[in-house]
Amino acid sequence: MALLDAFKLTGKVAIVTGASRGLGAGIAEALAECGADVVIAARSEATLNETAARIRSFGRRAVTIPCDLKQLEPLPGIVAAAMKEFGRIDVVVNNAGGTAPAPFLAETPESLEESFRFNVTNAFELTRL
């Protein structure tokens, strides 16, 4: 077996959050190039559709879920869409995340909790689901 054969994802299904542009879009496209079908989620429907078109150019299927990934509420729908369309989930890439830069002393317990929820809790919850 060639080394690159270990990276083949033919028949696998991936979920990638924050996949409308940048690193998330690149990850989704790379997974498709390796053979995976991909469920992609992010706020911007227009750029999600562009990523989906690039995924399909590799002969793979793509499902787009426009949603605000700062919230927990969309996460079960992402999983449900993957299961309905593909019947399985093999890979979850929690790419969505980040926080607005601010001076340390300007942060509040509320802003810290919001950042933690977006970057840790939401990633945990999608993976758990």
All heavy atoms as an XYZ file, in Angstrom:
944
protein
N       0.851     -1.180      0.000
C       0.000      0.000      0.000
C       0.896      1.242      0.000
O       1.801      1.378      0.807
C      -0.895     -0.014      1.244
C      -1.729      1.239      1.382
S      -3.027      1.111      2.612
C      -2.216      1.829      4.028
N       0.587      2.160     -0.886
C       1.322      3.419     -0.950
C       0.915      4.308      0.219
O      -0.214      4.219      0.712
C       1.040      4.126     -2.273
N       1.812      5.151      0.641
C       1.543      6.042      1.761
C       0.290      6.879      1.528
O      -0.538      7.046      2.422
C       2.744      6.948      2.018
C       2.571      7.979      3.141
C       2.307      7.279      4.479
C       3.775      8.874      3.241
N       0.119      7.409      0.327
C      -1.047      8.263      0.047
C      -2.359      7.496      0.140
O      -3.403      8.096      0.382
C      -0.900      8.933     -1.313
C       0.187     10.005     -1.384
C       0.258     10.598     -2.789
C      -0.037     11.097     -0.352
N      -2.336      6.173     -0.026
C      -3.552      5.381      0.119
C      -4.112      5.476      1.539
O      -5.317      5.350      1.742
C      -3.302      3.918     -0.229
C      -3.057      3.711     -1.716
O      -3.530      4.553     -2.520
O      -2.390      2.720     -2.070
N      -3.252      5.705      2.516
C      -3.702      5.833      3.908
C      -4.540      7.084      4.121
O      -5.272      7.178      5.105
C      -2.492      5.849      4.848
N      -4.466      8.040      3.195
C      -5.200      9.290      3.325
C      -6.484      9.312      2.497
O      -7.196     10.301      2.490
C      -4.304     10.474      2.940
C      -3.183     10.683      3.911
C      -1.941     10.109      3.684
C      -3.373     11.425      5.057
C      -0.909     10.281      4.598
C      -2.354     11.605      5.970
C      -1.113     11.027      5.743
N      -6.782      8.239      1.808
C      -8.004      8.192      1.011
C      -9.220      8.169      1.933
O      -9.240      7.486      2.955
C      -7.997      6.975      0.097
C      -7.032      7.130     -1.057
C      -7.165      5.994     -2.033
C      -6.186      6.229     -3.176
N      -6.190      5.126     -4.121
N     -10.224      8.927      1.546
C     -11.453      9.023      2.341
C     -12.673      8.603      1.530
O     -13.793      8.988      1.851
C     -11.623     10.452      2.854
C     -10.531     10.931      3.803
C     -10.695     12.419      4.107
C     -10.561     10.131      5.095
N     -12.466      7.801      0.514
C     -13.556      7.363     -0.341
C     -14.638      6.692      0.494
O     -14.356      5.806      1.299
C     -13.032      6.401     -1.419
O     -11.964      7.042     -2.112
C     -14.135      6.022     -2.400
N     -15.878      7.165      0.309
C     -17.003      6.610      1.046
C     -17.193      7.186      2.433
O     -18.117      6.807      3.139
N     -16.343      8.096      2.846
C     -16.459      8.722      4.167
C     -17.260     10.011      4.062
O     -17.394     10.597      2.996
C     -15.075      9.024      4.748
C     -14.156      7.833      4.850
C     -14.641      6.825      5.850
C     -13.620      5.699      5.984
N     -14.100      4.627      6.821
N     -17.776     10.440      5.204
C     -18.564     11.675      5.281
C     -17.945     12.573      6.341
O     -17.670     12.127      7.464
C     -20.035     11.371      5.640
C     -20.818     12.657      5.836
C     -20.677     10.505      4.566
N     -17.755     13.837      5.974
C     -17.158     14.808      6.889
C     -18.102     15.979      7.102
O     -18.852     16.360      6.207
C     -15.835     15.309      6.328
N     -18.047     16.544      8.289
C     -18.685     17.820      8.613
C     -17.555     18.811      8.840
O     -16.607     18.511      9.575
C     -19.549     17.728      9.882
C     -20.752     16.813      9.657
C     -19.996     19.114     10.337
C     -21.550     16.537     10.927
N     -17.661     19.985      8.219
C     -16.671     21.042      8.438
C     -17.420     22.327      8.762
O     -18.241     22.790      7.976
C     -15.766     21.264      7.197
C     -14.727     22.346      7.480
C     -15.085     19.958      6.779
N     -17.126     22.909      9.919
C     -17.730     24.184     10.285
C     -16.823     25.328      9.850
O     -15.618     25.147      9.662
C     -17.990     24.270     11.805
O     -16.740     24.232     12.507
C     -18.885     23.136     12.281
N     -17.423     26.492      9.687
C     -16.647     27.643      9.229
C     -16.068     27.403      7.854
O     -14.951     27.817      7.557
N     -16.847     26.741      6.987
C     -16.320     26.254      5.708
C     -16.651     27.147      4.523
O     -16.513     26.726      3.385
C     -16.844     24.842      5.449
N     -17.062     28.373      4.766
C     -17.427     29.226      3.635
C     -16.226     29.930      3.003
O     -16.303     30.395      1.875
C     -18.478     30.255      4.051
O     -17.956     31.128      5.027
N     -15.115     29.996      3.720
C     -13.934     30.669      3.175
C     -12.702     30.260      3.979
O     -12.813     29.571      4.988
C     -14.101     32.187      3.208
C     -14.317     32.754      4.591
C     -14.652     34.247      4.545
N     -15.045     34.734      5.854
C     -14.226     35.167      6.789
N     -12.927     35.186      6.573
N     -14.680     35.584      7.955
N     -11.569     30.682      3.519
C     -10.321     30.497      4.252
C      -9.984     29.048      4.545
O     -10.193     28.158      3.719
N      -9.460     28.829      5.741
C      -9.004     27.509      6.152
C     -10.127     26.479      6.110
O      -9.930     25.353      5.646
C      -8.399     27.588      7.556
C      -7.714     26.344      8.094
C      -6.583     25.915      7.169
C      -7.185     26.607      9.488
N     -11.311     26.840      6.570
C     -12.428     25.896      6.573
C     -12.794     25.435      5.178
O     -13.023     24.240      4.939
N     -12.857     26.365      4.220
C     -13.154     26.000      2.837
C     -12.045     25.100      2.293
O     -12.320     24.101      1.623
C     -13.308     27.248      1.980
N     -10.807     25.451      2.593
C      -9.680     24.634      2.137
C      -9.713     23.228      2.697
O      -9.432     22.256      1.986
N     -10.069     23.100      3.966
C     -10.177     21.776      4.586
C     -11.286     20.973      3.916
O     -11.103     19.791      3.577
C     -10.437     21.906      6.099
C      -9.199     22.457      6.806
C     -10.854     20.561      6.700
C      -9.444     22.898      8.246
N     -12.445     21.599      3.717
C     -13.573     20.904      3.085
C     -13.203     20.435      1.684
O     -13.510     19.300      1.291
C     -14.792     21.825      3.046
N     -12.532     21.275      0.932
C     -12.134     20.923     -0.426
C     -11.081     19.809     -0.415
O     -11.128     18.893     -1.245
C     -11.621     22.147     -1.158
C     -12.722     23.175     -1.408
C     -12.196     24.555     -1.749
O     -11.094     24.667     -2.331
O     -12.906     25.530     -1.431
N     -10.153     19.857      0.518
C      -9.128     18.808      0.611
C      -9.767     17.467      0.973
O      -9.390     16.428      0.415
C      -8.066     19.192      1.643
N     -10.738     17.479      1.877
C     -11.432     16.244      2.228
C     -12.146     15.666      1.009
O     -12.120     14.454      0.774
C     -12.417     16.495      3.369
C     -11.781     16.788      4.731
C     -12.823     17.334      5.695
C     -11.117     15.549      5.303
N     -12.769     16.543      0.226
C     -13.450     16.091     -0.998
C     -12.437     15.538     -2.001
O     -12.684     14.510     -2.640
C     -14.243     17.244     -1.603
N     -11.312     16.209     -2.142
C     -10.284     15.735     -3.076
C      -9.787     14.348     -2.679
O      -9.427     13.533     -3.535
C      -9.123     16.725     -3.135
C      -8.111     16.387     -4.199
C      -7.032     17.444     -4.371
O      -7.019     18.444     -3.624
O      -6.199     17.264     -5.269
N      -9.808     14.067     -1.366
C      -9.392     12.749     -0.870
C     -10.527     11.731     -0.927
O     -10.343     10.581     -0.540
C      -8.853     12.867      0.550
S      -7.283     13.745      0.649
N     -11.737     12.160     -1.363
C     -12.823     11.218     -1.583
C     -14.023     11.338     -0.682
O     -14.980     10.575     -0.834
N     -14.028     12.261      0.265
C     -15.146     12.375      1.207
C     -16.274     13.226      0.641
O     -16.048     14.167     -0.116
C     -14.668     12.984      2.519
N     -17.493     12.889      1.022
C     -18.636     13.776      0.848
C     -18.633     14.696      2.057
O     -18.226     14.286      3.153
C     -19.930     12.978      0.768
C     -19.983     12.099     -0.472
O     -19.625     12.590     -1.557
O     -20.375     10.925     -0.351
N     -19.097     15.956      1.884
C     -18.888     16.941      2.941
C     -20.151     17.747      3.227
O     -20.810     18.231      2.314
C     -17.737     17.904      2.570
C     -17.363     18.773      3.761
C     -16.511     17.140      2.077
N     -20.455     17.869      4.514
C     -21.490     18.777      4.998
C     -20.758     20.007      5.504
O     -19.877     19.889      6.366
C     -22.323     18.136      6.132
C     -23.330     19.126      6.683
C     -23.002     16.867      5.644
N     -21.094     21.166      4.947
C     -20.387     22.386      5.317
C     -21.365     23.378      5.943
O     -22.502     23.505      5.512
C     -19.646     23.010      4.117
C     -20.587     23.252      2.929
C     -18.473     22.116      3.717
C     -19.936     23.965      1.746
N     -20.891     24.056      6.972
C     -21.726     25.007      7.705
C     -20.959     26.294      7.951
O     -19.768     26.266      8.247
C     -22.167     24.402      9.042
N     -21.675     27.418      7.810
C     -21.130     28.748      8.097
C     -22.262     29.748      7.920
O     -23.358     29.390      7.484
C     -19.959     29.081      7.175
N     -21.989     31.003      8.242
C     -23.028     32.038      8.156
C     -23.390     32.413      6.721
O     -24.541     32.651      6.416
C     -22.584     33.301      8.897
C     -22.609     33.175     10.392
C     -22.268     34.503     11.038
N     -21.006     35.021     10.519
C     -19.918     35.220     11.233
N     -19.925     34.979     12.516
N     -18.819     35.687     10.687
N     -22.434     32.501      5.843
C     -22.656     33.060      4.513
C     -23.101     31.991      3.505
O     -22.298     31.166      3.068
C     -21.378     33.731      4.006
O     -21.540     34.106      2.659
N     -24.363     32.046      3.127
C     -24.886     31.067      2.170
C     -24.202     31.187      0.810
O     -23.889     30.181      0.175
C     -26.393     31.229      2.024
C     -27.020     30.158      1.169
C     -28.529     30.160      1.219
O     -29.119     31.088      1.804
O     -29.114     29.228      0.657
N     -23.941     32.406      0.366
C     -23.334     32.602     -0.957
C     -21.948     31.959     -1.032
O     -21.642     31.241     -1.994
C     -23.250     34.092     -1.287
N     -21.117     32.197     -0.036
C     -19.769     31.620     -0.080
C     -19.789     30.132      0.246
O     -18.930     29.384     -0.232
C     -18.784     32.387      0.824
O     -19.345     32.515      2.121
C     -18.478     33.763      0.253
N     -20.771     29.675      1.028
C     -20.926     28.230      1.225
C     -21.214     27.558     -0.112
O     -20.676     26.486     -0.410
C     -22.080     27.929      2.186
C     -21.774     27.861      3.668
C     -23.061     27.641      4.454
C     -20.760     26.798      4.000
N     -22.069     28.175     -0.909
C     -22.394     27.610     -2.218
C     -21.171     27.555     -3.127
O     -21.020     26.620     -3.916
C     -23.536     28.387     -2.874
C     -24.860     28.143     -2.173
O     -25.064     27.112     -1.537
N     -25.763     29.101     -2.270
N     -20.290     28.542     -3.022
C     -19.048     28.525     -3.803
C     -18.156     27.363     -3.366
O     -17.585     26.664     -4.202
C     -18.305     29.856     -3.644
C     -19.013     31.032     -4.277
C     -18.371     32.368     -3.923
O     -17.262     32.383     -3.349
O     -18.998     33.403     -4.226
N     -18.047     27.161     -2.051
C     -17.263     26.026     -1.539
C     -17.884     24.719     -1.991
O     -17.178     23.793     -2.410
C     -17.164     26.082     -0.003
O     -16.556     27.315      0.390
C     -16.345     24.924      0.544
N     -19.213     24.626     -1.928
C     -19.905     23.402     -2.355
C     -19.632     23.106     -3.829
O     -19.428     21.941     -4.202
C     -21.406     23.535     -2.106
N     -19.587     24.132     -4.657
C     -19.297     23.934     -6.078
C     -17.896     23.362     -6.267
O     -17.687     22.467     -7.103
C     -19.451     25.251     -6.834
N     -16.950     23.852     -5.485
C     -15.584     23.329     -5.598
C     -15.521     21.876     -5.103
O     -14.804     21.041     -5.664
C     -14.598     24.232     -4.863
C     -14.396     25.568     -5.590
C     -13.271     26.398     -5.011
N     -13.469     26.800     -3.635
C     -14.129     27.882     -3.236
N     -14.682     28.687     -4.137
N     -14.237     28.184     -1.964
N     -16.274     21.558     -4.047
C     -16.343     20.167     -3.558
C     -16.895     19.272     -4.668
O     -16.361     18.204     -4.943
C     -17.220     20.090     -2.293
C     -16.490     20.731     -1.112
C     -17.613     18.645     -1.973
C     -17.358     20.982      0.112
N     -17.962     19.723     -5.300
C     -18.592     18.925     -6.371
C     -17.669     18.764     -7.578
O     -17.775     17.780     -8.311
C     -19.925     19.557     -6.758
C     -20.948     19.442     -5.633
C     -22.300     20.064     -6.001
N     -23.175     20.019     -4.844
C     -23.636     21.084     -4.193
N     -23.336     22.317     -4.614
N     -24.410     20.937     -3.134
N     -16.744     19.707     -7.764
C     -15.806     19.592     -8.888
C     -14.881     18.385     -8.720
O     -14.278     17.934     -9.690
C     -14.984     20.879     -9.050
O     -13.979     20.982     -8.053
N     -14.773     17.860     -7.510
C     -13.991     16.650     -7.251
C     -14.856     15.396     -7.388
O     -14.414     14.285     -7.069
C     -13.370     16.687     -5.852
C     -12.310     17.737     -5.692
C     -12.549     18.860     -4.916
C     -11.081     17.612     -6.316
C     -11.585     19.850     -4.755
C     -10.105     18.588     -6.165
C     -10.355     19.704     -5.386
N     -16.119     15.576     -7.817
C     -17.018     14.440     -7.966
C     -17.640     13.989     -6.666
O     -18.166     12.879     -6.568
N     -17.600     14.835     -5.651
C     -18.152     14.485     -4.335
C     -19.440     15.264     -4.103
O     -19.691     16.283     -4.741
C     -17.143     14.796     -3.224
C     -15.781     14.164     -3.376
C     -15.764     12.682     -3.731
N     -16.672     11.888     -2.914
C     -17.122     10.689     -3.273
N     -16.785     10.152     -4.414
N     -17.934     10.038     -2.473
N     -20.215     14.810     -3.150
C     -21.462     15.482     -2.789
C     -21.204     16.476     -1.657
O     -20.356     16.244     -0.800
C     -22.517     14.465     -2.376
C     -22.935     13.579     -3.548
C     -24.007     12.606     -3.169
N     -23.459     11.605     -2.262
C     -24.199     10.812     -1.499
N     -25.506     10.888     -1.509
N     -23.622      9.926     -0.706
N     -21.984     17.556     -1.678
C     -21.865     18.593     -0.638
C     -23.261     18.997     -0.188
O     -24.170     19.119     -1.002
C     -21.131     19.806     -1.183
N     -23.404     19.195      1.118
C     -24.627     19.731      1.707
C     -24.236     21.011      2.428
O     -23.281     21.017      3.211
C     -25.256     18.735      2.705
C     -26.441     19.360      3.427
C     -25.668     17.456      1.998
N     -24.964     22.087      2.153
C     -24.663     23.368      2.799
C     -25.687     23.644      3.891
O     -26.879     23.424      3.715
C     -24.664     24.525      1.793
O     -25.951     24.628      1.193
C     -23.614     24.312      0.709
N     -25.197     24.136      5.022
C     -26.043     24.512      6.152
C     -25.673     25.936      6.557
O     -24.718     26.158      7.316
C     -25.832     23.579      7.378
C     -25.884     22.105      6.994
C     -26.808     23.943      8.488
C     -27.254     21.579      6.672
N     -26.399     26.938      6.048
C     -26.124     28.308      6.498
C     -26.668     28.487      7.918
O     -27.842     28.210      8.178
C     -26.880     29.190      5.507
C     -27.619     28.287      4.587
C     -27.386     26.876      4.996
N     -25.797     28.884      8.829
C     -26.220     29.049     10.229
C     -25.165     29.827     11.003
O     -24.029     29.967     10.566
C     -26.456     27.692     10.881
S     -24.989     26.635     10.967
N     -25.572     30.283     12.172
C     -24.664     30.986     13.080
C     -24.078     29.971     14.047
O     -24.770     29.490     14.952
C     -25.408     32.086     13.832
C     -24.504     32.886     14.753
O     -23.305     32.549     14.873
O     -25.007     33.846     15.360
N     -22.827     29.635     13.860
C     -22.179     28.609     14.673
C     -21.768     29.098     16.057
O     -21.215     28.327     16.835
C     -20.992     28.030     13.911
C     -21.412     27.235     12.678
C     -20.260     27.089     11.703
C     -21.968     25.883     13.077
N     -22.066     30.355     16.369
C     -21.863     30.827     17.737
C     -22.977     30.320     18.653
O     -22.872     30.411     19.860
C     -21.818     32.356     17.788
C     -20.536     32.937     17.262
C     -20.489     34.434     17.491
C     -19.178     35.007     17.036
N     -19.094     36.448     17.311
N     -24.023     29.791     18.044
C     -25.178     29.297     18.790
C     -25.158     27.764     18.829
O     -24.661     27.119     17.907
C     -26.476     29.771     18.121
C     -26.551     31.265     17.880
C     -26.435     32.065     19.164
O     -27.043     31.712     20.171
N     -25.651     33.120     19.140
N     -25.727     27.188     19.879
C     -25.843     25.732     19.973
C     -26.994     25.187     19.129
O     -26.946     24.049     18.664
C     -26.059     25.306     21.434
C     -24.864     25.406     22.368
C     -25.296     25.171     23.809
C     -23.787     24.408     21.969
N     -28.018     25.989     18.927
C     -29.251     25.511     18.304
C     -29.065     24.880     16.916
O     -29.740     23.888     16.611
C     -30.301     26.632     18.233
C     -30.840     27.059     19.571
C     -29.881     27.981     20.362
O     -28.927     28.514     19.762
O     -30.103     28.137     21.576
N     -28.186     25.383     16.048
C     -28.057     24.757     14.717
C     -27.355     23.399     14.708
O     -27.467     22.657     13.738
C     -27.225     25.765     13.918
C     -27.220     27.019     14.698
C     -27.452     26.639     16.125
N     -26.645     23.069     15.768
C     -25.782     21.888     15.737
C     -26.538     20.583     15.501
O     -26.106     19.770     14.667
C     -24.929     21.823     17.004
C     -24.045     23.061     17.261
C     -23.219     22.860     18.521
C     -23.175     23.393     16.069
N     -27.659     20.319     16.181
C     -28.386     19.080     15.880
C     -28.850     19.009     14.420
O     -28.880     17.917     13.836
C     -29.584     19.117     16.837
C     -29.135     19.982     17.971
C     -28.253     21.028     17.327
N     -29.184     20.140     13.828
C     -29.599     20.160     12.431
C     -28.481     19.792     11.475
O     -28.718     19.176     10.427
N     -27.260     20.174     11.816
C     -26.107     19.806     10.989
C     -25.939     18.288     10.992
O     -25.777     17.657      9.948
C     -24.827     20.513     11.496
C     -24.957     22.028     11.330
C     -23.589     19.975     10.776
C     -23.873     22.818     12.050
N     -26.013     17.711     12.181
C     -25.883     16.252     12.308
C     -27.037     15.554     11.595
O     -26.832     14.583     10.857
C     -25.807     15.848     13.795
C     -25.889     14.343     13.966
C     -24.527     16.393     14.416
N     -28.256     16.069     11.782
C     -29.430     15.459     11.142
C     -29.307     15.506      9.618
O     -29.653     14.534      8.926
C     -30.704     16.164     11.604
N     -28.809     16.618      9.078
C     -28.644     16.735      7.627
C     -27.631     15.714      7.111
O     -27.843     15.087      6.067
C     -28.212     18.153      7.254
N     -26.544     15.535      7.839
C     -25.542     14.545      7.433
C     -26.120     13.141      7.454
O     -25.920     12.356      6.514
C     -24.313     14.631      8.337
N     -26.857     12.828      8.499
C     -27.431     11.496      8.615
C     -28.512     11.262      7.560
O     -28.594     10.179      6.982
C     -27.984     11.272     10.027
C     -26.907     11.271     11.103
S     -25.573     10.081     10.794
C     -26.466      8.538     11.025
N     -29.319     12.275      7.283
C     -30.379     12.132      6.282
C     -29.792     11.933      4.891
O     -30.234     11.075      4.130
C     -31.283     13.362      6.296
C     -32.400     13.297      5.275
C     -33.268     14.533      5.317
C     -34.351     14.426      4.250
N     -35.099     15.662      4.106
N     -28.793     12.736      4.548
C     -28.221     12.695      3.207
C     -27.268     11.521      2.998
O     -27.248     10.908      1.939
C     -27.491     14.005      2.909
C     -26.930     14.114      1.518
C     -27.993     14.268      0.425
O     -29.110     14.709      0.735
O     -27.679     13.937     -0.729
N     -26.463     11.210      4.027
C     -25.383     10.244      3.840
C     -25.475      9.012      4.744
O     -24.789      8.027      4.510
C     -24.023     10.929      4.055
C     -23.799     12.102      3.159
C     -23.670     13.374      3.684
C     -23.717     11.945      1.779
C     -23.451     14.477      2.863
C     -23.507     13.037      0.944
C     -23.375     14.303      1.487
N     -26.238      9.094      5.828
C     -26.398      7.944      6.713
C     -25.243      7.662      7.647
O     -25.230      6.646      8.334
N     -24.296      8.569      7.716
C     -23.129      8.350      8.583
C     -22.345      9.645      8.741
O     -22.507     10.581      7.961
C     -22.232      7.262      8.012
C     -21.644      7.642      6.665
C     -20.872      6.548      5.971
N     -19.649      6.258      6.696
C     -18.992      5.129      6.585
N     -19.434      4.187      5.782
N     -17.892      4.928      7.252
N     -21.471      9.671      9.714
C     -20.507     10.756      9.911
C     -19.201     10.097     10.337
O     -19.169      9.344     11.310
C     -20.970     11.753     11.001
C     -22.301     12.382     10.619
C     -19.895     12.823     11.246
C     -22.981     13.128     11.759
N     -18.140     10.393      9.605
C     -16.840      9.798      9.912
C     -15.828     10.801     10.437
O     -14.921     10.433     11.177
C     -16.267      9.136      8.651
C     -17.183      8.056      8.115
O     -17.305      7.008      8.772
O     -17.798      8.272      7.054
N     -15.969     12.053     10.011
C     -14.991     13.088     10.345
C     -15.745     14.349     10.752
O     -16.703     14.730     10.086
C     -14.097     13.409      9.120
C     -13.131     14.547      9.424
C     -13.360     12.169      8.627
N     -15.322     14.978     11.833
C     -15.865     16.283     12.232
C     -14.687     17.236     12.388
O     -13.762     16.974     13.163
C     -16.656     16.215     13.550
C     -17.130     17.595     13.972
C     -17.843     15.262     13.418
N     -14.737     18.339     11.637
C     -13.705     19.372     11.731
C     -14.374     20.623     12.292
O     -15.158     21.277     11.622
C     -13.061     19.679     10.365
C     -12.021     20.799     10.506
C     -12.435     18.421      9.774
N     -14.084     20.924     13.535
C     -14.613     22.107     14.210
C     -13.694     23.284     13.910
O     -12.876     23.682     14.723
C     -14.711     21.860     15.721
C     -15.832     20.923     16.065
O     -16.994     21.248     15.866
N     -15.494     19.750     16.567
N     -13.854     23.843     12.721
C     -13.006     24.940     12.282
C     -13.520     26.304     12.740
O     -12.740     27.217     12.940
C     -12.876     24.912     10.755
C     -12.128     26.099     10.230
O     -10.935     26.246     10.456
N     -12.827     26.982      9.548
N     -14.827     26.449     12.885
C     -15.390     27.744     13.281
C     -14.899     28.110     14.678
O     -14.827     27.268     15.564
C     -16.910     27.696     13.261
N     -14.562     29.363     14.850
C     -14.109     29.810     16.160
C     -13.455     31.162     16.050
O     -13.447     31.784     14.994
N     -12.940     31.605     17.148
C     -12.259     32.883     17.187
C     -12.904     33.821     18.177
O     -13.894     33.499     18.828
N     -12.341     34.972     18.293
C     -12.871     36.013     19.164
C     -12.312     37.346     18.683
O     -11.236     37.393     18.089
C     -12.505     35.752     20.636
O     -13.200     36.655     21.464
C     -11.020     35.867     20.892
N     -13.062     38.386     18.932
C     -12.583     39.714     18.544
C     -11.426     40.111     19.444
O     -11.478     39.907     20.659
C     -13.721     40.729     18.658
N     -10.361     40.668     18.869
C      -9.238     41.086     19.709
C      -9.645     42.248     20.605
O     -10.397     43.130     20.201
C      -8.173     41.506     18.700
C      -8.879     41.712     17.417
C     -10.154     40.920     17.461
N      -9.190     42.178     21.825
C      -9.470     43.245     22.791
C      -8.356     43.267     23.829
O      -7.781     42.223     24.138
C     -10.816     43.009     23.465
N      -8.054     44.427     24.364
C      -7.071     44.482     25.452
C      -7.553     43.641     26.635
O      -8.754     43.584     26.925
C      -7.032     45.966     25.823
C      -7.628     46.684     24.664
C      -8.584     45.733     24.015
N      -6.634     43.008     27.295
C      -6.961     42.121     28.408
C      -7.885     42.786     29.426
O      -8.878     42.209     29.851
C      -5.678     41.638     29.088
C      -5.937     40.772     30.288
C      -6.311     39.450     30.105
C      -5.828     41.276     31.574
C      -6.559     38.646     31.207
C      -6.076     40.485     32.673
C      -6.439     39.153     32.505
N      -7.569     44.010     29.815
C      -8.364     44.670     30.851
C      -9.749     45.107     30.370
O     -10.604     45.457     31.175
C      -7.598     45.852     31.444
C      -6.338     45.448     32.217
C      -5.582     46.690     32.691
C      -6.671     44.538     33.384
N      -9.976     45.051     29.061
C     -11.294     45.377     28.530
C     -12.210     44.151     28.505
O     -13.417     44.278     28.313
C     -11.177     45.949     27.124
N     -11.625     42.969     28.678
C     -12.436     41.751     28.698
C     -13.274     41.711     29.972
O     -12.904     42.265     31.000
C     -11.545     40.502     28.644
C     -10.842     40.307     27.334
C     -11.786     39.973     26.190
O     -12.928     39.500     26.427
O     -11.382     40.197     25.039
N     -14.398     41.038     29.858
C     -15.293     40.863     31.011
C     -15.546     39.373     31.193
O     -15.303     38.579     30.261
C     -16.643     41.557     30.757
O     -17.293     40.901     29.649
C     -16.460     43.046     30.464
N     -16.047     38.968     32.336
C     -16.405     37.556     32.486
C     -17.400     37.103     31.407
O     -17.298     35.991     30.887
C     -17.022     37.483     33.878
C     -16.354     38.585     34.631
C     -16.193     39.692     33.606
N     -18.302     37.992     31.025
C     -19.296     37.642     30.001
C     -18.640     37.423     28.630
O     -18.968     36.472     27.923
C     -20.375     38.726     29.893
C     -21.248     38.852     31.125
C     -20.568     39.623     32.281
O     -19.610     40.381     32.030
O     -21.003     39.441     33.441
N     -17.699     38.303     28.258
C     -17.039     38.141     26.956
C     -16.159     36.889     26.948
O     -16.071     36.196     25.933
C     -16.229     39.380     26.585
O     -15.156     39.584     27.480
N     -15.529     36.597     28.078
C     -14.727     35.382     28.182
C     -15.612     34.148     28.062
O     -15.288     33.198     27.336
C     -13.954     35.349     29.502
C     -13.095     34.110     29.725
C     -12.020     33.998     28.657
C     -12.487     34.140     31.108
N     -16.752     34.147     28.731
C     -17.672     33.010     28.651
C     -18.222     32.841     27.238
O     -18.366     31.722     26.744
C     -18.803     33.170     29.662
C     -18.327     32.948     31.087
C     -19.382     33.251     32.138
O     -20.559     33.474     31.780
O     -19.021     33.244     33.318
N     -18.518     33.942     26.559
C     -19.001     33.872     25.181
C     -17.938     33.263     24.268
O     -18.229     32.402     23.437
C     -19.392     35.258     24.676
C     -19.908     35.265     23.265
C     -20.272     36.662     22.794
O     -20.651     37.503     23.611
O     -20.157     36.892     21.577
N     -16.692     33.698     24.445
C     -15.595     33.161     23.647
C     -15.390     31.678     23.935
O     -15.203     30.873     23.013
C     -14.319     33.937     23.936
O     -13.249     33.413     23.202
N     -15.438     31.303     25.192
C     -15.271     29.892     25.564
C     -16.384     29.048     24.955
O     -16.142     27.980     24.402
C     -15.266     29.740     27.091
C     -14.930     28.346     27.541
C     -13.610     27.953     27.677
C     -15.934     27.425     27.810
C     -13.297     26.659     28.075
C     -15.627     26.137     28.203
C     -14.300     25.754     28.348
N     -17.613     29.537     25.036
C     -18.758     28.807     24.487
C     -18.566     28.592     22.983
O     -18.753     27.497     22.475
C     -20.055     29.548     24.781
C     -21.314     28.816     24.347
C     -22.598     29.496     24.796
N     -22.651     30.906     24.466
C     -22.506     31.905     25.334
N     -22.284     31.646     26.606
N     -22.575     33.159     24.946
N     -18.183     29.645     22.261
C     -18.015     29.550     20.811
C     -16.860     28.628     20.440
O     -16.969     27.794     19.538
C     -17.808     30.946     20.222
C     -17.653     30.991     18.729
C     -18.352     30.147     17.882
C     -16.801     31.916     18.150
C     -18.220     30.216     16.497
C     -16.662     31.996     16.763
C     -17.361     31.144     15.952
N     -15.746     28.741     21.131
C     -14.534     28.020     20.755
C     -14.414     26.625     21.351
O     -13.725     25.776     20.779
C     -13.294     28.839     21.135
C     -13.152     30.056     20.273
O     -12.758     29.940     19.119
N     -13.502     31.218     20.790
N     -15.057     26.378     22.477
C     -14.893     25.087     23.149
C     -16.228     24.351     23.274
O     -16.367     23.221     22.802
C     -14.239     25.264     24.542
C     -14.103     23.920     25.253
C     -12.873     25.926     24.403
N     -17.205     24.977     23.894
C     -18.469     24.295     24.145
C     -19.144     23.869     22.847
O     -19.617     22.729     22.729
C     -19.421     25.189     24.964
O     -18.749     25.584     26.166
C     -20.706     24.463     25.316
N     -19.204     24.755     21.859
C     -19.883     24.411     20.613
C     -19.146     23.294     19.864
O     -19.780     22.408     19.293
C     -20.072     25.647     19.745
C     -21.115     26.574     20.307
O     -21.484     26.491     21.471
N     -21.613     27.482     19.487
N     -17.830     23.330     19.874
C     -17.055     22.259     19.240
C     -17.295     20.930     19.961
O     -17.491     19.891     19.319
C     -15.569     22.609     19.243
N     -17.293     20.971     21.276
C     -17.583     19.765     22.058
C     -18.966     19.221     21.718
O     -19.145     18.029     21.462
C     -17.500     20.070     23.563
C     -18.140     19.009     24.410
C     -17.461     17.833     24.693
C     -19.430     19.165     24.894
C     -18.073     16.844     25.450
C     -20.045     18.192     25.652
C     -19.364     17.018     25.931
N     -19.957     20.094     21.690
C     -21.337     19.662     21.482
C     -21.535     19.065     20.086
O     -22.194     18.042     19.936
C     -22.312     20.805     21.724
C     -23.766     20.422     21.575
C     -24.271     19.375     22.557
O     -23.518     18.935     23.451
O     -25.430     18.960     22.419
N     -20.957     19.677     19.053
C     -21.095     19.102     17.710
C     -20.434     17.735     17.652
O     -20.997     16.785     17.103
C     -20.498     20.043     16.647
C     -20.591     19.505     15.213
C     -22.042     19.260     14.805
C     -19.918     20.478     14.259
N     -19.277     17.602     18.226
C     -18.579     16.316     18.235
C     -19.373     15.273     19.020
O     -19.504     14.129     18.598
C     -17.170     16.475     18.815
O     -16.474     17.470     18.064
C     -16.394     15.177     18.764
N     -19.938     15.668     20.142
C     -20.744     14.757     20.953
C     -21.978     14.278     20.188
O     -22.319     13.104     20.195
C     -21.187     15.453     22.246
C     -21.887     14.509     23.236
C     -22.431     15.295     24.431
N     -23.552     16.137     24.069
C     -24.806     15.682     23.860
N     -25.068     14.402     23.963
N     -25.774     16.519     23.541
N     -22.637     15.211     19.502
C     -23.837     14.849     18.739
C     -23.497     13.865     17.625
O     -24.263     12.987     17.294
C     -24.495     16.111     18.152
C     -25.166     17.017     19.162
C     -25.518     18.357     18.512
C     -26.413     16.374     19.721
